[in-house]
Amino acid sequence: MTAKPAGAPAAQPPEPLALIRTRGYTVVLLMVAILGVPISATAFGFLALVSELQSLTYHDLPDALGFAATPSWWPVPLLVVAGLLTGLAVRYLPGGGGHKPAEGLVSTGSPSAAQLPGIALAALASLGLGAVLGPEAPLIALGGGLAVWAVRLIKPDIDPGAVAVIGAAGSFAAISALLGSPLIGAFLLMEASGLAGLMLGVALVPGLLAAGIGALIFTGLGSWTGLGTYSLKLHHVPHAEGPTVAEFGWAVALGLAAALVGAGIRRLALFLQERVERRTVVATAVMGLVVGVLALVYAEGTGKSASQILYSGQHDLDPLISGSAQYSAATLVVLVVCKSLAYCASLSAFRGGPIFPSMFVGGAGGLALAHLPGLNPTSGFAMGIGAMCVAILRLPMTAVLLATLLLGAEGLTVMPLVIVSVVVSYVVTLRITPPPAGLTNEPPPA
């Protein structure tokens, strides 16, 4: 073994632009293009199954049992069953059911093939039976895990760096149409990964390719099956006038309020998660009972459907904004409180993603504040979505894109307000969040 001369420079990692010019990078792009088709089709099937489970358990089953309409108490036993099934999957199957949503969207790498069944079953039990979570985290894990499993079957000796890029591309394909645009999903994964500079381009190009292919597959399957694309969309957005001075003041206030509420949701969810993990199966069933009771309280107290408290809120955003005139300020406040508490309970024990419930809570909160002078409902709705998203996810670019692109043409009008509310919420969230263990808030020495 030859000794390294003293003072010799350390080996440098490959230069990003040189990597892109290599034949291996072209092979990676080809693999991504091929794998994007079955992975996005699998993701579409997963979302279709979740939708069918929700309809079967909340509407068809009560109807089969002879109820003229779904009783307001129905979510209570339904969520207890969801808790038992999820708890069993988390406790006894490899992988612990996957990502813990209370800890946010963190990049932990693609799961192994042995962990995929447990992740899928825990997510189906949670999302299909009413937990207040979205499908994005399970889709990210399943897409990345399937891509890595498939590429290792084809080429067992593939370079670990290429495996990581292909796994990320599988995640891109899986959520390509979920958030309304492949670009939003790309920004989400880009911000969550923390990549920057030229290396971002190296990893992002395969992901964008997979996302584009995935969006095409989602569109084609949605048209062919008649099921739609399961994409986030608003069809009836009330008109918003240009921003006013008063609304910029509301943007600051709403950003501050969202940061405080978001911090409360995260801290309570993490507090509960620590206790749930001591007795996973029983405690998850108890958290399901809490969610069901909150849905019952909302339905009995407001006369609205209990389903507005259940599920991710993705499909309830459109009727919420288009029918905002039908909600009193008091009803919206009760909705925000019950949904937030159900969200906390779900984050602590169930398996799913944190994005859509945060959007719903923020949008409902913005509409509640719009009953006060000086705030347009559409502006309040958009600012609430952006501010609450960034308080939960801590991904500012993704939060702005979600809140503005979702509103179509009206999103361009309210974008300055959304940016202000997101920035305020983001900065306040970082200031009031305790640093990780071993770190302090003290500035580094000069």
LOLUM-522672 format. One record per atom (N, C-alpha, C): residue in one letter; x, y, z. Coordinates in steps of 0.05 Angstrom, whole numbers, plus 5000, padded with zeros to 4 digits. Layout:
// LOLUM-522672
AXYZ
...
//
This chain:
// LOLUM-522672
M501749765000
M500050005000
M501850255000
T501450424981
T503150664979
T502150884997
A504050995013
A503251215031
A502651465015
K500751615025
K499951865012
K501952075020
P503252215001
P505252425008
P503952635026
A505652725045
A504652935063
A504053185047
G501753305054
G500953555041
G499653515014
A499253255005
A497953204980
A494953284982
P493753394962
P490953474964
P489153234965
A486953254980
A485053044983
A483652994956
A482852744953
A481352664928
A478852834926
Q478352944903
Q475953114899
Q473652944888
P471253004896
P468952864884
P468652934855
P467352774839
P467052824811
P465653094806
E466653244786
E465553504780
E462753464767
P460653604777
P457953554767
P457553554737
L458653764724
L458353774695
L459653544681
A461953444692
A463253214680
A461452964683
L460052944705
L458252714709
L456052714688
I454952944682
I452752954663
I453652864635
R456252904629
R457252834603
R457852534600
T457852394622
T458652104621
T456451934609
R457251694600
R455351504589
R453551394611
G454651374635
G453151264658
G450751444664
Y451051714661
Y448851884667
Y446551854647
T447351804621
T445351754601
T443851494607
V445251294617
V443951044624
V442051084647
V442751254666
V440951314689
V438451444678
L438751634660
L436351764649
L434551564634
L435751374620
L434151174606
L432650994626
M434050914648
M432750754669
M430450904681
V430851164687
V428751324699
V426351344681
A426851384655
A424551404636
A422951144635
I424350914636
I423050654635
I421550604661
L422850644684
L421650584710
L419350784717
G419451024705
G417351214712
G414551124704
V414350954684
V411750864675
V410350674695
P411650454703
P410350274723
P410050404750
I411950574758
I411750694785
I409450884786
S409151054766
S406851244766
S404251094764
A404150874749
A401650714747
A401050594774
T403150494789
T402650384816
T401650604835
A402850844833
A401951064850
A398951134844
F398251134818
F395451184811
F393650974823
G394450714821
G392850504833
G392650534863
F394750614877
F394650664905
F392650874912
L392651104898
L390751314903
L387951224897
A387551074876
A384850974870
A383850784892
L385550624903
L384750444924
L384050594949
V385650804956
V384950964979
V382251094976
S381751204952
S379151334947
S376851134949
E377250894939
E375150694941
E374650604969
L376750584985
L376450515013
L374850725029
Q375550975023
Q374051195036
Q371051195030
S370451155004
S367651144996
S366250895008
L367650665007
L366450415017
L365850425047
T367850525063
T367450515092
T365750745103
Y365650975089
Y364151205100
Y361351225088
H360951125063
H358351155050
H357050885045
D358450705031
D357150455023
D356450275046
L358350255066
L357850075088
L355450155105
P355250415113
P352750495128
P350250445112
D350350495085
D348050445068
D347350155068
A349349975067
A348749685067
A347649595094
L348249735115
L347149665142
L344349785147
G343349935127
G340550035130
G340250315138
F342450465140
F342250745148
F341550915123
A339651095126
A338951275104
A341151465097
A342751545116
A345051715112
A347151635133
T349651705127
T351751625146
T351251765173
P351051615195
P350551745221
P352951915230
S352352125245
S354552295254
S356452155273
W355551935286
W357351785304
W359051575289
W358551535263
W359851325248
W362951355249
P364151595248
P367051605249
P368351495274
V366851475296
V368051385321
V368951095319
P367250905313
P368250625310
P370050595285
L369550745264
L371150725240
L374050795246
L374551005261
L377251095267
L378650915288
V377050785306
V378250595324
V379350355308
V377750255289
V378750035272
V381250125256
A381150375246
A383550475232
A385950475250
G385650555275
G387850565294
G388950285300
L387150095303
L388049815308
L389649705285
L388549735261
L389949635237
L392649775232
T392650035235
T395150185231
T397150115253
G396250095278
G398050025300
G399349745296
L397749555287
L398749285281
L400849295259
A400349445238
A402349465216
A404949595225
V404649815241
V406949955251
V408549785270
R407149635287
R408549475308
R409849225298
Y408549085279
Y409548815273
Y410648785245
L410348975227
L411448945200
L414049105198
P415849005181
P418449145178
P418149435168
G419749605179
G419749885171
G418050075188
G416549955207
G414950125225
G412850295211
G411850205188
G409850355174
G410950585159
G413550625159
G414750845143
G415051105159
H415051315144
H415551585154
H413651665177
K414751795198
K413051895220
K412252185213
P409752225207
P408952495197
P409352725217
A409352665243
A409752885262
A412453005260
E414352865248
E417152965245
E417553125220
G415453165204
G415653325180
G416553155156
L416853285134
L417853155110
L420953155111
V422052935119
V424952915121
V425952705101
S428352755090
S429552575071
S431052355086
T430052115085
T431351885099
T432251675080
G432151725054
G432951525035
G430551335028
S430951175008
S428850994999
S428750755017
P426350655023
P426050415040
P426850165025
S427449955040
S428149695027
S425649565017
A425949355001
A423649204990
A422049075012
A423448985033
A422048855055
A420149045070
Q420849305069
Q419249505084
Q416849605069
L416749565043
L414549675026
L411849575033
P411349305038
P408649215046
P407649355071
G409349375091
G408449505116
G407749795112
I409349945096
I408750225090
I406050245076
A405650075056
A403150085041
A400750025058
L400849815075
L398649735091
L397949935113
A400050045126
A399550255146
A398250505134
A399150575110
A398050815096
A395150765088
L394650525077
L391850465069
L389950465092
A390750345115
A389050345138
A388650625149
S390650795148
S390451065158
S388751245139
L389551255114
L388251435095
L385551335087
G385151075084
G382650975074
G380450975094
L381150995120
L379150985141
L378851245156
G380051455147
G379351715158
G381451875174
A383951785176
A385951935190
A386452205175
V387152405190
V387452675179
V390252715169
L390852575147
L393452585134
L393152555104
G395252625089
G395152605060
G396852375050
P396752315024
P398152085013
P400952145004
E401952385006
E404452454993
E406852305005
A407052275032
A409352145044
A409451845037
P407251695039
P407351415030
P408051395000
L407051574984
L407651554955
L410651604950
I411751804964
I414651854962
I416251604969
A415551484992
A416951245001
A416551004981
L414050954973
L413550734955
L414850774928
G414751024917
G415951074891
G418951034892
G420251144913
G423151104915
G423950824920
G422450684938
G423150404944
G422750224920
L420650254905
L420150094881
L422350134860
A423150384857
A425250454837
A427850324844
V428650334870
V431150224879
V431049914877
W428849794885
W428549504883
W428749414854
A427449554836
A427449474808
A430249494795
V431549714801
V434149764788
V436249564799
R436049484824
R437849294835
R437349014825
L434848954817
L434248704804
L435548694776
I435448924762
I436548934735
I439648944736
K440749104754
K443649134755
K444549144785
P445148904796
P445848884824
P448349054832
D450249094814
D452649224821
D452649524814
I450249644812
I450049924804
I451250104825
D452350324817
D453650514835
D451750624855
P452450644881
P450550754901
P449551034895
G451251204883
G450351464875
G448151464855
A448351284835
A446251254815
A443751144828
V444050964847
V441650854862
V440151074876
A441651254888
A440351484902
A438751654883
V440051714860
V438751884840
V436251744829
I436351494823
I434051344813
I431851324834
G432651284859
G430651274880
G429151534883
A430651754881
A429352024882
A427452064858
A428351974835
A426651994811
A424051834814
G424251594826
G421851444831
G419851594849
S420851744868
S419151904885
S417852134869
F419452254851
F418352464833
F416052354817
A416452114805
A414351994789
A411851934805
A412151844830
A409851764846
A408052004853
I409152234857
I407552464865
I407252674843
S407852594819
S407952784796
S405452944792
A403152824796
A400652964790
A399053034816
L400052944839
L398452964863
L397953254872
L400053424869
L399853694879
L398953894858
G397853804836
G396753974816
G398654034793
S401253994797
S403254044776
S405753884782
P407053774762
P409553634767
P411653824778
L411554074772
L413554264782
L413354304812
I410854294823
I410554334852
I411754094866
G411253854856
G412453614868
G415453624866
A416553724844
A419453744841
A420553944861
F419354174865
F420254364884
F420154254912
L417954104918
L417653984945
L420053804951
L420653614933
L422753424938
L425453564937
M425753764920
M428253914919
M428854054946
E426854194956
E427254334982
E427654145005
A426153925005
A426353735027
A429053595027
S430353555003
S432853415001
S435253595010
G434953855007
G437054035015
G439354064995
L439053944971
L441153974951
L441254254941
A443654334932
A444054604921
A446254604901
G446554814886
G448654844867
G448454664844
L450754594832
L450754434808
L449754144813
M450354044837
M449353774844
M446353754844
L445053984849
L442053984847
L441253924819
G442554034799
G441853984771
G442253694764
V444453574774
V445053294768
V442753114778
A441753164802
A439652994813
A436853084803
L436553334796
L433953434789
L433053354761
V434853344742
V434153274714
V432753004712
P433952794724
P432452534723
P429752554737
G429652704759
G427052724773
G424952864757
L425753084743
L423853224725
L422953044703
L424752884692
L423952694671
L421952494681
A422452384705
A420552194717
A417852334723
A417952584733
A415452724739
A413852774714
G415152854692
G413752894668
G412352644657
I413852424657
I412752174649
I410452084668
G410852124693
G408752054713
G406252214709
A406552474703
A404152634699
A402652544674
L404052464653
L402752354629
L401252094635
I402551924651
I401251664658
I398751714675
F398951904694
F396551964711
F394352074694
T394952244675
T392952364657
T391652144640
G393251974629
G392251764612
G390551564627
L391451474650
L389951284666
L387351414676
G387551674684
G385151804693
G382951824672
S383851874647
S381951894625
S380851614617
W382651424617
W381851154609
W379951024629
T380451054655
T378750934675
T376451104683
G376451364676
G374351544685
G374551624714
L376751564727
L377051624755
L378251894761
G379252034740
G380652284744
G383552234751
T384952444757
T387852424763
T388552434792
Y386552474810
Y387052504839
Y388952744844
S388752944827
S390553174829
S389153394845
L390653554859
L389653784874
L388654004855
K386154064856
K384954274838
K382754424852
L382554684844
L380254844852
L378854924827
H376254884826
H374754944802
H373255214803
H372655314827
H371055554829
H372355734850
V374055914841
V375556094859
V374356374856
P373256494878
P372156764876
P374256964868
H373357174854
H375157374844
H376457534867
A378957594864
A380457754883
A381458014870
E380958244883
E381958494873
E384958514879
G386258724869
G389058764874
G389558804904
P391958734914
P392558764943
P392259044952
T391259074976
T390959344989
T392859365012
V393159605023
V394959645046
V393859485070
A391259485073
A390059325095
A390759035093
E390658925068
E391258645065
E394158575070
F395958765065
F398758715072
F399058705102
G397458865116
G397458845145
G396358575155
W394258485141
W393158215147
W395157995141
A396858035120
A398857835113
A400857795136
V401658015148
V403457995171
V402057855195
A399657945201
A398257825223
A397657525219
L396857465194
L396257185188
L398757005189
G400957115179
G403456965181
G404256905209
L403957105227
L404657075255
L402856865268
A400156885263
A398256705275
A398756415266
A399356385240
A399856115229
A402355995241
A404456155245
A406856055258
A406355945286
L404756095301
L404056015329
L402355765329
V400355755312
V398555515310
V400155275300
G401755315279
G403355095268
G405354985289
A406555165304
A408455065325
A406954905346
G404455005353
G402854855373
G402154575362
I401354555337
I400654295325
I403054115326
R405354205317
R407754035317
R408553945345
R408554125364
R409454045390
R407453855403
L404953895400
L402953715412
L403153445398
A403553435372
A403753185357
A406253025366
L408553165370
L410953025379
L410652935408
F409353095424
F408753015452
F407052765453
L405052745436
L403352515436
L404852275423
Q406452325403
Q407852105390
Q409651955409
E411052105427
E412751975446
E411251785464
R408751855470
R407051675487
R405751455472
V405051505447
V403951295430
V405951065426
E408451135422
E410450935416
E410950745439
R410050805463
R410350625486
R408450385484
R406050425473
R404150205469
R402750255442
T404150185421
T403350275394
T400550205386
V399749945389
V397149865379
V394849995395
V394949975421
V392750085437
V392750395435
A395050515436
A395150805435
A394250915408
T394850775386
T393950865360
T390950845358
A389750635369
A386850605370
A385650835386
V386950915408
V385951135424
V386051395408
M388151445394
M388351685377
M386151675355
G385551445345
G383351415326
G380751495339
L380351405364
L377851475378
L377651775382
V379951905387
V379952205391
V379152335365
V380152245342
V379452365316
V376452325311
G375452085316
G372552035312
G370752205329
V371552245354
V369952405372
V369952695363
L372252795354
L372353075344
L370653105320
A370552915302
A368752925279
A365852935288
L365152765308
L362452765319
L361653035331
V363453145347
V362953405360
V362453625339
Y364053625318
Y363753825297
Y361053785283
A360353545276
A357853495262
A355453575279
E355453495304
E353253555321
E353053855328
G355353985330
G355454265338
G354854465315
T355354375290
T355054565268
T352954475247
G352154225248
G350354125228
G351654055201
K354354085200
K355754025176
K356553725176
S357753625154
S358553345152
S361053295169
A361053065183
A363352985199
A365752935181
S365352875155
S367552815138
S369353055133
Q368453295139
Q370253525137
Q372553515157
I372153375179
I374253345198
I376153115191
L374952905178
L376552675171
L378152725145
Y379952535139
Y381452525114
Y383252775112
S384552795089
S386652995086
S385653275082
G383153295071
G382153565065
G382653645036
Q384053475021
Q384753534993
Q382253594976
H380253414979
H377853444962
H375853644974
D376353724999
D374453915012
D375354205008
L377754254997
L378654524993
L376954674973
D376154534951
D374554664930
D371854754940
P370254564953
P367654654964
P367954864986
L370154855000
L370555045022
L370855335012
I372455374991
I372755644980
I370455724963
S369355544947
S367055624930
S364555664946
G364255534968
G361855564985
G362355715011
S364455885011
S365256015036
S363056195047
A361256295030
A359156465041
A357156305058
Q357156045056
Q355355875072
Q356455815100
Y358855905105
Y360055845131
Y360156105148
S359056095172
S359356325190
S362156325201
A362956545213
A365556565226
A365756355249
A363656325264
A363656135286
A364055845276
T362655775254
T362955505243
T365855455234
L367055655221
L369755635211
L371755605234
V371255745256
V373055725279
V372855445291
V370455335294
V370055065304
V371454865285
L371154915259
L372354735239
L375454735243
V376654975246
V379554995249
V380454855274
V379054895296
V379854775322
V379654465320
C377354365311
C376954075310
C378853945290
K379254065267
K381053955247
K383953955257
S384754165270
S387454195280
S388053975302
L386153935320
L386553735341
L386553455329
A384753405309
A384753145296
A387353105280
Y388353315269
Y390853315255
Y393153235273
C393253355297
C395253295318
C395152995325
A392752895330
A392452615338
A393352435315
S392752505290
S393452335267
S396552345263
L397752585265
L400552605262
L402152435282
S401052405306
S402452275327
S402551965324
A400551855309
A400251565310
A399851435283
F398551565264
F397851445239
F400151485219
R399751395195
R401851415174
R400651555149
G402051755140
G401151915118
G402852165116
G402052355100
G403552605097
G402252845110
P403753055116
P402653285131
P401753515114
I401853495087
I401453735070
I398553825069
F396753645060
F394053725054
F392453815079
P392753685102
P391353785126
P392254065134
S394854125130
S395854395137
S394654595118
M394254525093
M393054705074
M390154755081
F388754545089
F385854585096
F385554755121
V387154705142
V387054865166
V387655155161
G389755205145
G390555475138
G388455615122
G387355475101
G385255595085
G382755665101
A381855485118
A379555535135
A380055765154
G382455775165
G383155995183
G383056265168
G384156265144
G384156515128
G381256605121
L379556415116
L376756485110
L375356585135
A376056475158
A374856575183
A375656865188
L378156935183
L379057215187
L377857395166
A377157285143
A375957455122
A373257565130
H372057465152
H369557585161
H370057855175
L372557915180
L373258175192
L373858375169
P373758635175
P374058835153
P376858825141
G377058895115
G379658935102
G380958695090
L379558455090
L380758215079
L378858075061
N379658045036
N378157895016
N378257595022
P376057445019
P376157155025
P378257005009
T378557064983
T380456914967
T383356974977
S383857224983
S386457304994
S387057165020
G385057165038
G385457035064
G385856735061
F384356615043
F384656325038
F387456265028
A388456415008
A391156354997
A393356415018
M393156635033
M395156695053
M395156485075
G392756395083
G392656195104
G393955935095
I393455855070
I394755605060
I397755635060
G398855845049
G401755875048
G402955895075
A401856055093
A403056095119
A402955845136
M400755695135
M400655445151
M402355235139
C402555215113
C404255015100
C407155055109
V408155305108
V410955345115
V411355315145
A409355365161
A409655315190
A409955025196
I408654845180
I408854555185
I411154435170
L411554515145
L413554385128
L416254515129
R416354785134
R418754945133
R420054935106
L418454935085
L419354945058
L418055185044
P419355425045
P418055675037
P417255685007
M419055584990
M418455604961
M416055424955
T416055184966
T413755004962
T411155124972
A411255254995
A408855375007
A407755594989
V409455764977
V408555974960
V407355854934
L408655654923
L407555534898
L404955394903
L404655254925
L402155114931
L399855314934
A400355534947
A398255724953
A397455894929
T399255934910
T398656104887
T397855954862
L399355744855
L398655594831
L395955454834
L395255384858
L392755254864
L390355434855
L390655694858
L388455884852
L388355974823
G390055874806
G389955944778
G390556234774
A388956374758
A389356654751
A389256834776
E387556764795
E387356924819
E389856904836
G391356684833
G393756644848
G395856854841
L395956944816
L397857154809
L397157424822
T394557464826
T393657714839
T394557724869
V394257494882
V394757494911
V397557404918
M399257354898
M401957254904
M403557434922
P403557704918
P405057874937
P404257834966
L401657804971
L400657764998
L401557495008
V401457294992
V402257025000
V405257025008
I406857154992
I409757164998
I410257295025
V408857515030
V409257645056
V408457465079
S406157345077
S405157165098
S406956925102
V408056815080
V409856585082
V412456665095
V413556885087
V416056975099
V415757025129
V413657165137
V413257225165
V412956955180
S411256785170
S410856525184
S413456365186
Y414956365164
Y417456205164
Y419456315184
V419856575184
V421856695203
V420956655232
V418456705238
V417456665265
V417656375273
T416956195255
T417155905261
T419955825269
L421955925253
L424755855259
L425655975286
R424556215292
R425456345317
R424256215342
I421856105340
I420555995364
I420955685366
T422255565346
T422755275347
T425255225362
P425255045382
P427654975396
P429754855378
P432354915381
P434354795364
P434654495369
P435654345350
P436154065354
P438054015378
A437853775389
A439653705412
A442553745404
G444053875422
G446853915417
G447454185404
L445354325395
L445854585383
L444654805401
T445555045397
T444555275413
T443655495393
N442255685404
N441455915389
N443656135388
E445856085402
E447956285403
E449256315376
P449856565367
P451156595341
P454056495343
P455156405320
P457856305320
P459856525326
P462156455338
P464156665344
P465256785318
A466057035320
A467157185297
A469757045289
//
